[in-house]
Every structure is written in structure tokens, then in C-alpha cells.
Amino acid sequence: MMQLSPKLIALSLLLVSTSTFSIELYKWKDENGRVHYGQVKPTKYKSLEIDAPPPPPSFAPNPNKPFTDAIEQSLEADKMKDHQRQQAKQQAAQKKADKAECAKARDNLQQMQTFRRARTTNPDGSVSMMSEEDRQGKIKEAQELVDQYCK
């Protein structure tokens, strides 16, 4: 009969024990957009396997800490991505608004430069001709708006 060495037995036990203790952790979103975590892969939803840290030694004060840390890191990464998407949306909206203001400012500047005799409506509703000094002031204001919005 063949005799097994103690080293071979220890190595076999080590390999069996490490494969038994590895835990798969999954993350998925339901139809309402809520994020869920679990050790069983969902069949109804597309899921992402999270690399869970190895199990803690038995003397650790909180054996679930590595898993909760992995979940918290994943949640934090999701928050960062959402924040970046929100910032990108805001920047795109601001760029669109600036483009519209730029077109308006350029049109106003062109009209003020083209028409020497501009009319203006007074506070009482009457219409009068704008003085050259006022027209030059309006041209300067329009140019400042062009400089501000047409970068």
C-alpha cells in the first residue's frame, strides 16, 4: 500500500479549503434602477461579478468587513460616475446656452454697427432717435457680450 506524506496531505487540504471559502459577489440593477448585491447570480438581470477580497482570518473582529468595504467602494465609484455624468450634462447645457447668447450678441452688434440711425423706445413708450454717443455705448456693450459668450 502507498503511504501519503504529511506535506502532500497538508497541501491537498489547503487547496480544498481555499476553493471552498472563495465567495462570489454579484452586483445588479433592478427595473427601478435600484442597485442590489448578493452571492447568488440573478437570472433575470444583467449582473457584474465583484472581486471580493479573501475571507478574513477567524480572529478578525468583523468577518464581513472586507465584503462591506468592497460594496462601499463600488457604491462610491457609482456615485462618482453619476456625478461626472451630471457635470457633463450641465456643461453641455451651458455650452448650448452660451452658443445661443453668442448668436444673439453678434446679431445685435452687427445691427448696431450697420444702422447709424438707430431708434430707441423711451420709458414712457415714445420712440426717439438714439444719439451717436448712446449708439457707441450700445456697440461697446454688444462687443463685451460677444467677447463673453463667443469664446
C-alpha positions in Angstrom: 0.0 0.0 0.0 1.2 3.5 -0.9 1.9 5.8 2.0 1.0 9.5 1.7 3.4 12.1 3.1 2.2 14.7 5.6 3.2 17.5 3.2 1.0 16.1 0.4 -1.9 15.8 2.8 -1.5 19.4 4.1 -1.2 20.7 0.5 -4.4 18.9 -0.5 -6.3 20.2 2.4 -5.1 23.7 1.7 -6.2 23.6 -1.9 -9.6 22.2 -0.9 -10.1 24.8 1.8 -9.3 27.8 -0.3 -11.6 26.8 -3.1 -14.4 26.2 -0.6 -14.0 29.6 1.1 -14.0 31.8 -2.1 -17.2 33.7 -2.3 -18.6 35.2 -5.5 -20.3 38.6 -5.0 -22.6 40.0 -7.7 -24.0 43.5 -8.3 -27.0 44.3 -10.4 -29.8 46.9 -11.0 -33.5 46.0 -11.0 -36.1 47.5 -13.3 -36.5 50.5 -10.9 -32.7 51.3 -11.1 -32.0 50.2 -7.6 -28.6 48.5 -7.0 -28.5 45.1 -5.4 -25.7 42.9 -4.1 -25.8 39.2 -3.5 -23.9 35.9 -3.6 -26.3 34.3 -6.0 -26.1 35.4 -9.6 -29.5 36.8 -10.7 -31.1 35.1 -13.7 -33.5 38.0 -14.5 -30.9 40.9 -14.6 -27.6 41.5 -16.1 -25.1 41.3 -13.3 -21.4 42.2 -12.7 -19.2 40.0 -10.6 -17.3 42.0 -8.0 -13.9 40.9 -6.9 -14.4 40.1 -3.3 -11.4 40.1 -1.0 -10.4 36.8 0.5 -12.2 35.9 3.7 -10.7 37.3 6.9 -8.9 35.2 9.4 -11.2 33.8 12.1 -9.7 36.2 14.8 -10.8 39.3 12.9 -13.3 41.5 14.8 -15.7 41.9 11.9 -15.5 39.0 9.4 -17.9 40.8 6.9 -15.7 44.0 6.8 -13.9 43.1 3.5 -17.3 42.4 1.8 -18.9 45.6 3.1 -15.7 47.5 2.1 -16.0 46.1 -1.4 -19.6 47.1 -1.6 -18.9 50.6 -0.3 -16.1 51.1 -2.8 -18.4 50.0 -5.6 -21.2 52.4 -4.4 -18.6 55.2 -4.2 -17.5 54.5 -7.7 -21.1 54.6 -8.9 -21.6 57.9 -7.1 -18.5 59.4 -8.8 -19.7 58.2 -12.2 -23.1 59.7 -11.7 -21.6 63.0 -10.5 -19.3 63.1 -13.6 -22.3 62.4 -15.9 -24.3 65.2 -14.2 -21.4 67.6 -14.6 -21.1 66.7 -18.3 -24.8 67.3 -18.8 -24.6 70.7 -17.1 -21.5 71.7 -19.1 -23.3 70.7 -22.3 -26.4 72.7 -21.4 -24.3 75.7 -20.5 -22.4 75.5 -23.8 -25.7 75.3 -25.7 -27.0 78.4 -23.8 -23.7 80.3 -24.5 -23.9 79.5 -28.2 -27.4 81.0 -28.3 -26.3 84.1 -26.4 -23.3 84.4 -28.7 -25.6 84.4 -31.8 -27.8 87.0 -30.2 -24.9 89.2 -29.2 -23.3 89.0 -32.7 -26.6 89.9 -34.4 -27.1 92.8 -32.0 -23.6 94.1 -32.6 -24.0 93.8 -36.4 -27.2 95.8 -36.3 -25.7 98.5 -34.1 -22.7 98.8 -36.4 -24.7 98.7 -39.6 -27.5 101.1 -38.9 -26.2 104.5 -38.0 -29.6 106.0 -37.1 -31.0 103.6 -34.5 -34.3 104.2 -32.8 -34.9 103.5 -29.1 -38.1 103.3 -27.1 -38.3 105.6 -24.1 -39.7 104.6 -20.7 -42.9 106.5 -21.5 -43.4 104.4 -24.7 -42.4 107.1 -27.1 -39.8 106.4 -29.9 -36.8 108.7 -30.5 -33.5 108.5 -32.4 -30.5 107.3 -30.5 -27.6 109.7 -30.2 -24.2 108.7 -31.6 -22.8 108.6 -28.1 -25.6 106.2 -27.0 -25.1 104.1 -30.1 -21.4 103.8 -29.4 -22.1 102.8 -25.8 -24.5 100.1 -27.1 -21.9 98.9 -29.6 -19.4 98.6 -26.7 -21.9 96.6 -24.6 -22.7 94.3 -27.5 -18.9 93.7 -28.1 -18.5 92.8 -24.5 -21.3 90.3 -24.7 -19.7 88.8 -27.9 -16.4 88.5 -26.1 -18.1 86.9 -23.1 -20.2 84.3 -24.9 -18.3 83.7 -28.2 -15.2 82.1 -26.8 
